[in-house]
Amino acid sequence: MQPDPYLTRRLFLGEVLACVLSLPARAEPAPSQDGFRILEARQGNLRLLPAPSAETAIWGYNGEVPGPLLRYKKGEEVKIRLVNKLDQPASINWHGVRIVNAMDGVSGLTQEPVPPGGSFDYRFTPPDSGLYWYHPQAMPFAREQTGRGLYGALIIDEQAPPQADRDLIVLLGDWKLDDKGQIADFEADKGTGRTGSLVTVNSAAAPVEETLPPASRVRLRLVSAADTRLMPVTFNGIAPLILAIDSQPCEAFEPARRTIPLGPGARFDVMCDLPAEAGATADISLAGGNEPDRVLLKFKTAGDKRAPLPPIASLPENPLLPREIKLQAAHRANLSIEALSPSGPGPNPPVYWKLNGAATSGFAPVPLFSVKRGTPVTLAFVNRTAVVQQMRVHGHVMRLLHDLDDGWEPYWRDAILVPERKTKHAAFVADNPGKWVIEGFIAGRQETGLAAWFQVV
């Protein structure tokens, strides 16, 4: 098996492209039917490489990459109609939303796949404010569909958002292109990981410059839609404070070395103040491993200093989440992850994975475990492989438990990175009834064996 990009950290080879989208107070109006916003999964074209290179054929929601920004107030109902204009089955997973089970968008478990030419209505009211994203979850097509551009951002605004002079979304993805500038075949790296040389943020060129008055306050919404790549985002000349991780508020803190490591699917909500003097610069860069760092966003200050603002404060705690998890009363489950020997025709056969000794295509007929609603659960993710695994749990958020004591990290996650040949423990309260996925999210590994489910009754 080839070394995993998480281990080698040989990241961001080749040209890096980026742009930043200033968020409006509300999302732009979109086509609607019967009160439902329409998202068409269909083909389109995107200018990824400069002319005279041809545009790249992509799949996008409404033909766009990323898809339309979906933005709602907390307590507002989300009504989305997926119209499938692809020649493959499709669905939409609302990544990170503690959603009602029937709307989770996992075909084969929570809904039937939407056939070509069909449609499906998603209707739910998110219980939590936060930064989310949406993407396909119809196996075995989801990885290719996301890799061709089917993803977008979902924001549920707080009732009283913190004050900021700029509200920016930074949606990271990477693209593996052939010599004609078209998206490379997905079969060759099935199960092993797909690290494209072209990194994008909302699909336009870097560095992007923003000129603001000195001491301006900026809110950044960081999302990784990458398949495999770890994206270390470094802040230079400004001190970022993390306000929320994986959509859930935490006590505001400055990350070590002012660097935030974004794994696939991760979200970070960050606030920072620009330098207080005119003519200053600051930037946000991608740490390049063996390559030079690449500037994504460059700030300049000009004009009169912005009026003073109070210190950046933490977002309010989510009152719907438990203050503590009673670990002594928890249902305990072990998930052992193993790799099968590569097999199959061709020079690059797929790699399959085993979960608790079983390799399955799709979802097993019985759950890994079943618990009553309100039961505390601890999961031991036992990684017996030579690569990092990222294990995601749907419908819930978890506390990462400390390795050496009974404590936990002071923030919530919906996915846990498990280093090679290591074990990580996480805990949550199973308070959302239904059938919920536990999956390996790096490299679309849910499609090659790392997909199971549990039930809350």
DRENDO-1510 file (C-alpha; in Angstrom, 1 decimal, always signed):
<recs>
REC; n; res; u; v; w
REC; 1; MET; +0.0; +0.0; +0.0 .
REC; 2; GLN; +1.3; +3.5; -0.9 .
REC; 3; PRO; +2.1; +5.9; +2.0 .
REC; 4; ASP; -1.0; +8.0; +3.0 .
REC; 5; PRO; -0.7; +11.7; +2.3 .
REC; 6; TYR; -1.6; +12.3; +5.9 .
REC; 7; LEU; +1.7; +10.6; +6.9 .
REC; 8; THR; +4.1; +11.9; +4.2 .
REC; 9; ARG; +2.6; +15.5; +4.4 .
REC; 10; ARG; +3.8; +16.0; +0.8 .
REC; 11; LEU; +1.0; +18.4; +0.2 .
REC; 12; PHE; +0.0; +20.9; -2.3 .
REC; 13; LEU; +2.2; +19.9; -5.2 .
REC; 14; GLY; +1.6; +21.9; -8.3 .
REC; 15; GLU; -0.4; +25.1; -8.9 .
REC; 16; VAL; -2.6; +26.3; -6.0 .
REC; 17; LEU; -5.7; +28.2; -6.8 .
REC; 18; ALA; -8.0; +30.0; -4.4 .
REC; 19; CYS; -10.7; +32.6; -4.0 .
REC; 20; VAL; -12.8; +33.9; -1.1 .
REC; 21; LEU; -16.5; +34.6; -1.2 .
REC; 22; SER; -17.8; +37.4; +0.9 .
REC; 23; LEU; -21.0; +36.2; +2.5 .
REC; 24; PRO; -24.1; +38.3; +2.0 .
REC; 25; ALA; -26.6; +38.8; +4.9 .
REC; 26; ARG; -28.8; +36.3; +3.2 .
REC; 27; ALA; -28.3; +33.7; +0.4 .
REC; 28; GLU; -29.2; +34.7; -3.1 .
REC; 29; PRO; -32.7; +33.6; -4.2 .
REC; 30; ALA; -32.7; +30.3; -6.1 .
REC; 31; PRO; -35.2; +28.6; -8.3 .
REC; 32; SER; -38.0; +27.2; -6.3 .
REC; 33; GLN; -41.1; +25.0; -6.6 .
REC; 34; ASP; -43.8; +24.7; -4.0 .
REC; 35; GLY; -41.7; +26.5; -1.5 .
REC; 36; PHE; -38.7; +24.2; -2.1 .
REC; 37; ARG; -35.3; +25.5; -3.3 .
REC; 38; ILE; -34.1; +23.5; -6.3 .
REC; 39; LEU; -30.7; +21.8; -6.4 .
REC; 40; GLU; -30.1; +20.2; -9.8 .
REC; 41; ALA; -27.3; +17.6; -9.9 .
REC; 42; ARG; -26.0; +18.1; -13.4 .
REC; 43; GLN; -23.1; +18.5; -15.7 .
REC; 44; GLY; -21.3; +21.8; -16.2 .
REC; 45; ASN; -18.0; +23.4; -17.1 .
REC; 46; LEU; -15.6; +25.2; -14.8 .
REC; 47; ARG; -12.5; +27.4; -15.6 .
REC; 48; LEU; -9.9; +25.6; -13.4 .
REC; 49; LEU; -6.9; +26.3; -15.6 .
REC; 50; PRO; -6.1; +29.6; -17.3 .
REC; 51; ALA; -6.7; +30.0; -21.1 .
REC; 52; PRO; -5.9; +28.7; -23.6 .
REC; 53; SER; -6.5; +25.5; -21.6 .
REC; 54; ALA; -10.0; +24.1; -22.1 .
REC; 55; GLU; -12.6; +24.5; -19.4 .
REC; 56; THR; -13.0; +21.4; -17.1 .
REC; 57; ALA; -16.1; +19.3; -17.4 .
REC; 58; ILE; -17.6; +19.0; -13.9 .
REC; 59; TRP; -20.7; +17.9; -12.1 .
REC; 60; GLY; -22.3; +20.6; -9.9 .
REC; 61; TYR; -25.4; +21.5; -8.1 .
REC; 62; ASN; -27.2; +23.8; -10.5 .
REC; 63; GLY; -24.0; +23.4; -12.6 .
REC; 64; GLU; -21.9; +25.3; -10.1 .
REC; 65; VAL; -18.9; +24.5; -8.0 .
REC; 66; PRO; -19.4; +25.0; -5.2 .
REC; 67; GLY; -23.1; +24.7; -5.3 .
REC; 68; PRO; -25.4; +27.5; -4.2 .
REC; 69; LEU; -24.8; +28.9; -0.7 .
REC; 70; LEU; -27.7; +27.8; +1.5 .
REC; 71; ARG; -28.1; +30.1; +4.5 .
REC; 72; TYR; -30.9; +30.1; +7.1 .
REC; 73; LYS; -31.6; +31.5; +10.5 .
REC; 74; LYS; -31.6; +29.1; +13.4 .
REC; 75; GLY; -35.2; +27.8; +13.8 .
REC; 76; GLU; -36.0; +28.3; +10.1 .
REC; 77; GLU; -37.1; +25.3; +8.1 .
REC; 78; VAL; -34.8; +24.0; +5.3 .
REC; 79; LYS; -36.8; +22.8; +2.2 .
REC; 80; ILE; -34.6; +21.5; -0.6 .
REC; 81; ARG; -35.7; +19.5; -3.7 .
REC; 82; LEU; -32.9; +17.5; -5.3 .
REC; 83; VAL; -33.4; +17.0; -9.0 .
REC; 84; ASN; -31.1; +14.3; -10.4 .
REC; 85; LYS; -30.0; +15.1; -14.0 .
REC; 86; LEU; -27.0; +12.7; -13.8 .
REC; 87; ASP; -26.9; +9.2; -15.3 .
REC; 88; GLN; -26.2; +7.8; -11.8 .
REC; 89; PRO; -28.3; +7.5; -8.6 .
REC; 90; ALA; -27.8; +10.4; -6.2 .
REC; 91; SER; -28.7; +11.8; -2.8 .
REC; 92; ILE; -27.6; +14.6; -0.5 .
REC; 93; ASN; -26.0; +14.3; +3.0 .
REC; 94; TRP; -26.2; +17.4; +5.1 .
REC; 95; HIS; -22.7; +16.9; +6.6 .
REC; 96; GLY; -22.6; +17.6; +10.4 .
REC; 97; VAL; -26.3; +18.5; +10.9 .
REC; 98; ARG; -27.9; +16.7; +13.8 .
REC; 99; ILE; -30.8; +16.0; +11.4 .
REC; 100; VAL; -33.9; +13.8; +11.6 .
REC; 101; ASN; -32.9; +10.4; +10.4 .
REC; 102; ALA; -35.1; +10.2; +7.3 .
REC; 103; MET; -33.4; +13.3; +5.9 .
REC; 104; ASP; -29.8; +12.2; +6.4 .
REC; 105; GLY; -29.5; +11.4; +2.7 .
REC; 106; VAL; -27.7; +8.0; +3.0 .
REC; 107; SER; -29.1; +5.9; +0.3 .
REC; 108; GLY; -29.4; +2.2; +1.2 .
REC; 109; LEU; -30.0; +3.1; +4.9 .
REC; 110; THR; -32.2; +6.2; +5.4 .
REC; 111; GLN; -33.7; +6.6; +1.9 .
REC; 112; GLU; -33.8; +5.0; -1.5 .
REC; 113; PRO; -31.4; +6.5; -4.0 .
REC; 114; VAL; -32.8; +9.2; -6.3 .
REC; 115; PRO; -32.7; +7.6; -9.8 .
REC; 116; PRO; -31.6; +9.5; -12.9 .
REC; 117; GLY; -34.5; +11.9; -13.8 .
REC; 118; GLY; -36.0; +11.6; -10.3 .
REC; 119; SER; -36.3; +14.0; -7.4 .
REC; 120; PHE; -36.4; +13.9; -3.6 .
REC; 121; ASP; -37.6; +16.5; -1.1 .
REC; 122; TYR; -35.5; +17.2; +1.9 .
REC; 123; ARG; -37.3; +19.0; +4.7 .
REC; 124; PHE; -35.9; +19.6; +8.2 .
REC; 125; THR; -35.2; +22.3; +10.8 .
REC; 126; PRO; -31.6; +22.2; +12.0 .
REC; 127; PRO; -31.5; +22.3; +15.9 .
REC; 128; ASP; -28.1; +24.0; +16.0 .
REC; 129; SER; -26.6; +27.1; +14.4 .
REC; 130; GLY; -23.2; +26.5; +12.7 .
REC; 131; LEU; -21.2; +25.9; +9.5 .
REC; 132; TYR; -22.1; +22.8; +7.5 .
REC; 133; TRP; -21.7; +21.5; +4.0 .
REC; 134; TYR; -23.7; +19.2; +1.7 .
REC; 135; HIS; -22.5; +16.5; -0.7 .
REC; 136; PRO; -23.7; +13.1; -2.2 .
REC; 137; GLN; -24.0; +10.0; -0.1 .
REC; 138; ALA; -25.2; +7.3; -2.6 .
REC; 139; MET; -22.8; +4.4; -2.6 .
REC; 140; PRO; -20.8; +3.5; -4.7 .
REC; 141; PHE; -21.1; +6.8; -6.6 .
REC; 142; ALA; -20.6; +9.4; -3.8 .
REC; 143; ARG; -16.9; +9.7; -4.0 .
REC; 144; GLU; -16.8; +10.3; -7.7 .
REC; 145; GLN; -19.7; +12.7; -7.5 .
REC; 146; THR; -18.1; +14.8; -4.8 .
REC; 147; GLY; -14.8; +14.7; -6.6 .
REC; 148; ARG; -16.4; +16.0; -9.8 .
REC; 149; GLY; -17.7; +19.0; -7.9 .
REC; 150; LEU; -21.0; +18.1; -6.2 .
REC; 151; TYR; -20.7; +20.0; -2.9 .
REC; 152; GLY; -21.7; +23.3; -1.3 .
REC; 153; ALA; -21.9; +25.2; +2.0 .
REC; 154; LEU; -24.8; +25.4; +4.4 .
REC; 155; ILE; -24.8; +28.1; +7.1 .
REC; 156; ILE; -27.3; +28.3; +10.0 .
REC; 157; ASP; -26.9; +31.7; +11.5 .
REC; 158; GLU; -27.0; +32.4; +15.2 .
REC; 159; GLN; -29.9; +34.5; +16.5 .
REC; 160; ALA; -27.4; +37.2; +17.3 .
REC; 161; PRO; -24.2; +36.7; +15.2 .
REC; 162; PRO; -21.0; +38.2; +16.5 .
REC; 163; GLN; -20.0; +41.5; +14.9 .
REC; 164; ALA; -17.5; +41.3; +12.0 .
REC; 165; ASP; -16.5; +43.7; +9.2 .
REC; 166; ARG; -16.1; +40.8; +6.7 .
REC; 167; ASP; -17.8; +37.4; +6.7 .
REC; 168; LEU; -15.8; +35.1; +4.4 .
REC; 169; ILE; -16.3; +31.5; +3.3 .
REC; 170; VAL; -13.1; +29.5; +2.4 .
REC; 171; LEU; -14.2; +26.2; +0.9 .
REC; 172; LEU; -11.2; +24.1; +0.1 .
REC; 173; GLY; -11.1; +21.3; -2.5 .
REC; 174; ASP; -8.5; +19.6; -4.6 .
REC; 175; TRP; -8.6; +18.4; -8.2 .
REC; 176; LYS; -6.8; +15.6; -10.0 .
REC; 177; LEU; -6.6; +16.6; -13.6 .
REC; 178; ASP; -5.2; +14.8; -16.7 .
REC; 179; ASP; -2.9; +16.3; -19.3 .
REC; 180; LYS; -6.0; +17.8; -21.1 .
REC; 181; GLY; -7.2; +19.6; -18.0 .
REC; 182; GLN; -10.1; +17.1; -17.4 .
REC; 183; ILE; -10.8; +15.3; -14.2 .
REC; 184; ALA; -8.8; +12.1; -14.0 .
REC; 185; ASP; -10.4; +8.6; -13.8 .
REC; 186; PHE; -11.5; +7.6; -10.3 .
REC; 187; GLU; -10.9; +3.8; -10.5 .
REC; 188; ALA; -7.1; +3.9; -10.3 .
REC; 189; ASP; -7.0; +5.3; -6.7 .
REC; 190; LYS; -10.2; +3.7; -5.4 .
REC; 191; GLY; -9.8; +2.9; -1.7 .
REC; 192; THR; -6.2; +4.3; -1.5 .
REC; 193; GLY; -6.8; +8.0; -1.6 .
REC; 194; ARG; -7.0; +10.8; -4.2 .
REC; 195; THR; -4.7; +13.7; -3.8 .
REC; 196; GLY; -5.0; +16.2; -6.7 .
REC; 197; SER; -2.2; +18.7; -7.5 .
REC; 198; LEU; -4.7; +21.5; -8.0 .
REC; 199; VAL; -6.1; +23.0; -4.7 .
REC; 200; THR; -9.0; +25.4; -4.9 .
REC; 201; VAL; -11.0; +27.6; -2.7 .
REC; 202; ASN; -14.3; +28.3; -4.3 .
REC; 203; SER; -12.6; +27.6; -7.6 .
REC; 204; ALA; -10.6; +30.8; -8.5 .
REC; 205; ALA; -7.0; +32.0; -8.4 .
REC; 206; ALA; -4.9; +32.9; -5.4 .
REC; 207; PRO; -3.7; +35.1; -3.8 .
REC; 208; VAL; -6.9; +37.0; -3.2 .
REC; 209; GLU; -6.4; +40.5; -1.7 .
REC; 210; GLU; -8.7; +42.2; +0.7 .
REC; 211; THR; -8.1; +45.9; +1.7 .
REC; 212; LEU; -9.8; +47.0; +4.9 .
REC; 213; PRO; -9.3; +49.7; +7.5 .
REC; 214; PRO; -6.8; +49.0; +10.2 .
REC; 215; ALA; -8.1; +46.9; +13.1 .
REC; 216; SER; -11.0; +45.5; +11.0 .
REC; 217; ARG; -12.5; +42.2; +12.3 .
REC; 218; VAL; -12.9; +39.3; +10.0 .
REC; 219; ARG; -14.9; +36.1; +10.4 .
REC; 220; LEU; -13.7; +33.1; +8.3 .
REC; 221; ARG; -15.7; +30.0; +7.7 .
REC; 222; LEU; -13.2; +27.2; +6.7 .
REC; 223; VAL; -14.5; +24.0; +5.1 .
REC; 224; SER; -12.5; +21.1; +3.6 .
REC; 225; ALA; -14.2; +19.2; +0.8 .
REC; 226; ALA; -11.0; +17.4; -0.1 .
REC; 227; ASP; -11.1; +13.6; -0.6 .
REC; 228; THR; -7.8; +12.7; +1.2 .
REC; 229; ARG; -5.6; +15.6; +1.7 .
REC; 230; LEU; -4.8; +17.2; +5.1 .
REC; 231; MET; -4.8; +21.0; +4.7 .
REC; 232; PRO; -2.8; +22.9; +7.3 .
REC; 233; VAL; -3.9; +26.5; +7.2 .
REC; 234; THR; -1.5; +29.0; +8.7 .
REC; 235; PHE; -2.2; +32.6; +9.8 .
REC; 236; ASN; +0.7; +35.0; +9.4 .
REC; 237; GLY; +0.6; +38.5; +11.0 .
REC; 238; ILE; -2.8; +37.9; +12.6 .
REC; 239; ALA; -3.9; +35.9; +15.6 .
REC; 240; PRO; -6.9; +33.6; +14.9 .
REC; 241; LEU; -9.3; +32.6; +17.5 .
REC; 242; ILE; -11.3; +29.4; +16.9 .
REC; 243; LEU; -14.9; +29.9; +17.8 .
REC; 244; ALA; -16.4; +26.6; +16.6 .
REC; 245; ILE; -15.2; +23.2; +15.4 .
REC; 246; ASP; -17.4; +20.9; +13.3 .
REC; 247; SER; -20.3; +23.3; +13.6 .
REC; 248; GLN; -20.3; +23.3; +17.5 .
REC; 249; PRO; -19.2; +26.4; +19.6 .
REC; 250; CYS; -16.2; +26.0; +21.8 .
REC; 251; GLU; -14.4; +28.3; +24.2 .
REC; 252; ALA; -12.5; +30.7; +21.9 .
REC; 253; PHE; -8.8; +29.7; +21.7 .
REC; 254; GLU; -5.7; +30.4; +19.5 .
REC; 255; PRO; -4.5; +27.2; +17.8 .
REC; 256; ALA; -0.9; +26.0; +18.3 .
REC; 257; ARG; +1.5; +27.8; +16.0 .
REC; 258; ARG; -1.5; +29.6; +14.6 .
REC; 259; THR; -2.1; +26.6; +12.3 .
REC; 260; ILE; -5.4; +24.7; +11.8 .
REC; 261; PRO; -5.2; +21.2; +10.3 .
REC; 262; LEU; -8.3; +20.6; +8.2 .
REC; 263; GLY; -9.1; +16.9; +7.5 .
REC; 264; PRO; -11.7; +16.0; +4.9 .
REC; 265; GLY; -15.1; +17.3; +5.9 .
REC; 266; ALA; -13.8; +19.4; +8.8 .
REC; 267; ARG; -15.2; +22.9; +9.5 .
REC; 268; PHE; -13.6; +25.7; +11.6 .
REC; 269; ASP; -15.2; +29.0; +12.4 .
REC; 270; VAL; -12.5; +31.6; +13.1 .
REC; 271; MET; -12.4; +35.3; +14.1 .
REC; 272; CYS; -9.4; +37.6; +13.9 .
REC; 273; ASP; -8.5; +41.3; +14.0 .
REC; 274; LEU; -6.3; +42.9; +11.3 .
REC; 275; PRO; -3.2; +44.9; +12.3 .
REC; 276; ALA; -4.0; +48.2; +13.9 .
REC; 277; GLU; -1.7; +50.3; +11.7 .
REC; 278; ALA; -2.2; +51.5; +8.1 .
REC; 279; GLY; +0.0; +49.9; +5.4 .
REC; 280; ALA; +0.3; +46.6; +7.2 .
REC; 281; THR; -0.2; +43.1; +5.6 .
REC; 282; ALA; -1.2; +39.7; +6.8 .
REC; 283; ASP; -2.1; +36.5; +5.1 .
REC; 284; ILE; -3.5; +33.0; +5.3 .
REC; 285; SER; -1.4; +30.3; +3.7 .
REC; 286; LEU; -1.4; +26.6; +3.0 .
REC; 287; ALA; +1.6; +24.9; +4.6 .
REC; 288; GLY; +3.3; +23.1; +1.7 .
REC; 289; GLY; +5.2; +20.3; +3.3 .
REC; 290; ASN; +8.1; +19.8; +1.0 .
REC; 291; GLU; +6.9; +22.7; -1.2 .
REC; 292; PRO; +6.9; +26.5; -0.4 .
REC; 293; ASP; +3.9; +27.7; +1.5 .
REC; 294; ARG; +1.2; +29.2; -0.8 .
REC; 295; VAL; -0.7; +32.4; +0.1 .
REC; 296; LEU; -4.4; +32.0; -0.2 .
REC; 297; LEU; -5.7; +35.3; +1.2 .
REC; 298; LYS; -3.7; +38.5; +1.7 .
REC; 299; PHE; -5.0; +41.3; +3.8 .
REC; 300; LYS; -3.9; +44.9; +3.5 .
REC; 301; THR; -4.8; +47.8; +5.8 .
REC; 302; ALA; -5.5; +51.3; +4.5 .
REC; 303; GLY; -7.3; +54.4; +5.6 .
REC; 304; ASP; -8.5; +55.4; +9.0 .
REC; 305; LYS; -8.3; +53.0; +11.8 .
REC; 306; ARG; -11.6; +51.2; +12.6 .
REC; 307; ALA; -13.3; +52.3; +15.8 .
REC; 308; PRO; -12.4; +50.0; +18.7 .
REC; 309; LEU; -14.3; +46.8; +19.2 .
REC; 310; PRO; -14.7; +44.8; +22.3 .
REC; 311; PRO; -12.4; +41.7; +22.6 .
REC; 312; ILE; -13.4; +38.7; +20.6 .
REC; 313; ALA; -15.8; +36.6; +22.7 .
REC; 314; SER; -16.7; +32.9; +22.6 .
REC; 315; LEU; -20.0; +32.0; +21.0 .
REC; 316; PRO; -22.7; +30.9; +23.5 .
REC; 317; GLU; -22.5; +27.2; +24.4 .
REC; 318; ASN; -25.0; +24.9; +22.7 .
REC; 319; PRO; -27.6; +24.3; +25.4 .
REC; 320; LEU; -28.9; +21.2; +23.6 .
REC; 321; LEU; -25.6; +19.3; +24.2 .
REC; 322; PRO; -24.8; +17.7; +27.5 .
REC; 323; ARG; -22.3; +19.3; +29.8 .
REC; 324; GLU; -21.0; +15.9; +30.8 .
REC; 325; ILE; -21.2; +12.4; +29.6 .
REC; 326; LYS; -21.6; +9.6; +32.2 .
REC; 327; LEU; -18.8; +7.4; +30.9 .
REC; 328; GLN; -19.3; +4.8; +33.7 .
REC; 329; ALA; -22.8; +4.1; +32.4 .
REC; 330; ALA; -21.8; +4.1; +28.7 .
REC; 331; HIS; -22.4; +1.3; +26.2 .
REC; 332; ARG; -18.9; +0.4; +24.9 .
REC; 333; ALA; -18.2; -0.6; +21.4 .
REC; 334; ASN; -14.9; -1.4; +19.7 .
REC; 335; LEU; -14.4; -0.8; +16.0 .
REC; 336; SER; -11.3; -2.6; +14.7 .
REC; 337; ILE; -10.1; -1.3; +11.3 .
REC; 338; GLU; -8.0; -3.6; +9.1 .
REC; 339; ALA; -6.8; -3.5; +5.4 .
REC; 340; LEU; -7.3; -6.4; +3.1 .
REC; 341; SER; -4.6; -7.3; +0.6 .
REC; 342; PRO; -5.1; -5.6; -2.7 .
REC; 343; SER; -6.7; -7.9; -5.3 .
REC; 344; GLY; -8.2; -7.6; -8.7 .
REC; 345; PRO; -7.1; -7.0; -12.3 .
REC; 346; GLY; -4.9; -4.3; -13.5 .
REC; 347; PRO; -1.8; -2.5; -12.1 .
REC; 348; ASN; -3.8; -0.5; -9.5 .
REC; 349; PRO; -6.3; -2.9; -8.0 .
REC; 350; PRO; -8.7; -1.4; -5.3 .
REC; 351; VAL; -7.9; -1.8; -1.6 .
REC; 352; TYR; -10.7; -2.9; +0.6 .
REC; 353; TRP; -11.1; -2.6; +4.4 .
REC; 354; LYS; -12.5; -4.7; +7.1 .
REC; 355; LEU; -14.5; -3.4; +10.1 .
REC; 356; ASN; -14.6; -5.7; +13.1 .
REC; 357; GLY; -13.3; -8.6; +10.9 .
REC; 358; ALA; -15.9; -8.2; +8.2 .
REC; 359; ALA; -15.6; -6.7; +4.7 .
REC; 360; THR; -19.0; -5.7; +3.3 .
REC; 361; SER; -20.1; -3.9; +0.2 .
REC; 362; GLY; -22.6; -1.4; +1.4 .
REC; 363; PHE; -24.3; -1.7; +4.7 .
REC; 364; ALA; -24.6; -4.9; +6.7 .
REC; 365; PRO; -28.2; -6.1; +7.4 .
REC; 366; VAL; -27.7; -5.7; +11.2 .
REC; 367; PRO; -26.3; -2.8; +13.2 .
REC; 368; LEU; -23.0; -2.8; +15.0 .
REC; 369; PHE; -25.0; -2.1; +18.1 .
REC; 370; SER; -28.4; -0.8; +19.2 .
REC; 371; VAL; -29.1; +1.4; +22.2 .
REC; 372; LYS; -32.0; +3.2; +23.8 .
REC; 373; ARG; -32.3; +6.9; +23.3 .
REC; 374; GLY; -30.3; +8.8; +25.8 .
REC; 375; THR; -27.7; +6.1; +26.3 .
REC; 376; PRO; -24.1; +7.3; +26.7 .
REC; 377; VAL; -21.8; +5.5; +24.2 .
REC; 378; THR; -18.0; +5.2; +24.0 .
REC; 379; LEU; -16.4; +4.1; +20.8 .
REC; 380; ALA; -12.9; +2.7; +20.6 .
REC; 381; PHE; -11.5; +3.2; +17.1 .
REC; 382; VAL; -8.7; +0.6; +16.8 .
REC; 383; ASN; -6.6; +1.4; +13.7 .
REC; 384; ARG; -4.7; -1.8; +12.7 .
REC; 385; THR; -3.6; -0.3; +9.4 .
REC; 386; ALA; -0.5; +1.6; +8.3 .
REC; 387; VAL; -2.4; +4.7; +7.3 .
REC; 388; VAL; -4.4; +7.4; +9.2 .
REC; 389; GLN; -8.1; +6.8; +9.3 .
REC; 390; GLN; -10.8; +9.4; +9.9 .
REC; 391; MET; -13.9; +7.9; +11.4 .
REC; 392; ARG; -17.1; +9.9; +11.1 .
REC; 393; VAL; -20.4; +9.4; +13.0 .
REC; 394; HIS; -23.7; +10.7; +11.6 .
REC; 395; GLY; -26.4; +12.4; +13.5 .
REC; 396; HIS; -24.4; +13.1; +16.7 .
REC; 397; VAL; -21.3; +14.9; +17.9 .
REC; 398; MET; -18.6; +13.4; +20.0 .
REC; 399; ARG; -16.0; +14.3; +22.7 .
REC; 400; LEU; -12.5; +13.0; +21.9 .
REC; 401; LEU; -11.3; +11.3; +25.1 .
REC; 402; HIS; -7.9; +11.8; +26.5 .
REC; 403; ASP; -5.4; +8.9; +26.0 .
REC; 404; LEU; -4.1; +8.9; +29.6 .
REC; 405; ASP; -7.0; +9.9; +31.8 .
REC; 406; ASP; -10.8; +10.0; +32.0 .
REC; 407; GLY; -11.0; +13.6; +30.6 .
REC; 408; TRP; -12.0; +14.8; +27.2 .
REC; 409; GLU; -11.1; +17.6; +24.8 .
REC; 410; PRO; -13.1; +20.9; +25.3 .
REC; 411; TYR; -14.7; +20.8; +22.0 .
REC; 412; TRP; -17.1; +18.6; +19.9 .
REC; 413; ARG; -16.2; +16.7; +16.7 .
REC; 414; ASP; -18.3; +14.6; +14.3 .
REC; 415; ALA; -15.1; +12.9; +13.0 .
REC; 416; ILE; -12.0; +11.6; +14.7 .
REC; 417; LEU; -8.6; +11.2; +13.2 .
REC; 418; VAL; -7.0; +7.9; +14.2 .
REC; 419; PRO; -3.2; +7.7; +13.6 .
REC; 420; GLU; -1.7; +4.5; +12.1 .
REC; 421; ARG; -1.7; +1.5; +14.4 .
REC; 422; LYS; -3.2; +3.6; +17.2 .
REC; 423; THR; -6.5; +3.6; +19.2 .
REC; 424; LYS; -8.6; +6.6; +19.8 .
REC; 425; HIS; -11.7; +6.8; +22.1 .
REC; 426; ALA; -14.7; +9.1; +21.7 .
REC; 427; ALA; -17.9; +9.5; +23.6 .
REC; 428; PHE; -21.4; +10.8; +22.8 .
REC; 429; VAL; -24.9; +10.6; +24.0 .
REC; 430; ALA; -27.1; +8.7; +21.6 .
REC; 431; ASP; -30.0; +11.1; +21.7 .
REC; 432; ASN; -31.1; +11.1; +18.0 .
REC; 433; PRO; -33.4; +8.1; +17.1 .
REC; 434; GLY; -32.8; +6.2; +13.9 .
REC; 435; LYS; -30.2; +4.3; +11.9 .
REC; 436; TRP; -26.9; +6.2; +11.8 .
REC; 437; VAL; -23.7; +5.6; +9.8 .
REC; 438; ILE; -20.2; +5.1; +11.2 .
REC; 439; GLU; -17.8; +5.5; +8.3 .
REC; 440; GLY; -14.3; +6.0; +7.1 .
REC; 441; PHE; -14.4; +9.4; +5.5 .
REC; 442; ILE; -10.9; +9.7; +4.1 .
REC; 443; ALA; -10.6; +8.7; +0.5 .
REC; 444; GLY; -14.2; +7.6; +0.2 .
REC; 445; ARG; -13.4; +4.5; +2.2 .
REC; 446; GLN; -17.0; +4.0; +3.1 .
REC; 447; GLU; -17.4; +2.7; -0.4 .
REC; 448; THR; -14.7; +0.1; +0.0 .
REC; 449; GLY; -15.6; -1.5; +3.3 .
REC; 450; LEU; -15.4; +1.1; +6.1 .
REC; 451; ALA; -19.2; +1.6; +6.5 .
REC; 452; ALA; -21.4; +0.4; +9.3 .
REC; 453; TRP; -24.3; +1.6; +11.3 .
REC; 454; PHE; -25.8; +1.7; +14.7 .
REC; 455; GLN; -29.4; +2.2; +15.9 .
REC; 456; VAL; -31.0; +4.4; +18.4 .
REC; 457; VAL; -34.5; +3.4; +19.5 .
</recs>
